[in-house]
């Protein structure tokens, strides 16, 4: 898998939306699991204030059966196969998001464009992904990003050798807002500067973070495979996603029926 293939698959904007990859039945099941865990429901505005303010909009739930049904859904896997140009993938064990409307949010949303890590060191073989579980219009606060900076990312850094990626000077960069419907999958390159946006609608935005990565990018695939199997078996969050308010560690060991595809995406079975 090459960086050229990845850029070709994502296009000049650095992101791609795969429409309606997950059926409504799985979307509703995931929403119910996330809301039950958070104690906050879309139809009950009073419950939105129960979310721990220190968590911002993060819902630290990783191993609910409904989330695993989405991770192992064939159309989700097919989207990442298309992005990477390989079938030998492992799936992430990410968390969820519940963003209340602006008037009910406990913590203001920062809309400053930024990167989640140093884009100069971002591994070209890993993308970010989000499965939308509620409709999200650009007007009500969609995913914000700057494809213009992404297209010129190498020259942008050459012209700013002393720039700090944690506080980038992107105030004048043109911004694009992306809309999506429940069941859509958004995939983007980590070198695309982006930001959250204020929910200007009257309903919560709910989503599940999910991505996949080629097994070949790991220097010690067997060690990574064992770690992944252990995380699933013990129902624990990845190490860099622990310590959130209200997060059980480990999570309740609900029974999860894994498909043959899921066993390979976790690492129980080899790709061959």
Protein Blocks (a to p, Z undefined) as FASTA:
>chain_A
ZZklmmmmnomnopacdehkbcfklmmmmmmmmmmmnopafklmklmmmpcfklomaccd
fkbfklmmmmmpmklmmmmmmmnopabdcdddddddddddfklpfbdcdfbdcdfbdfkl
pcfkbccddddfbdcdfknopadddfklmmmmmmmmmmmmmbcfklccfklpccdddddd
ehiacdddfklccdddddfbfbdcdddddddddfklpmblmlmmmmmmmmmmnopacfkl
ghiehiacddddddddddfklmmmnomaceZZ
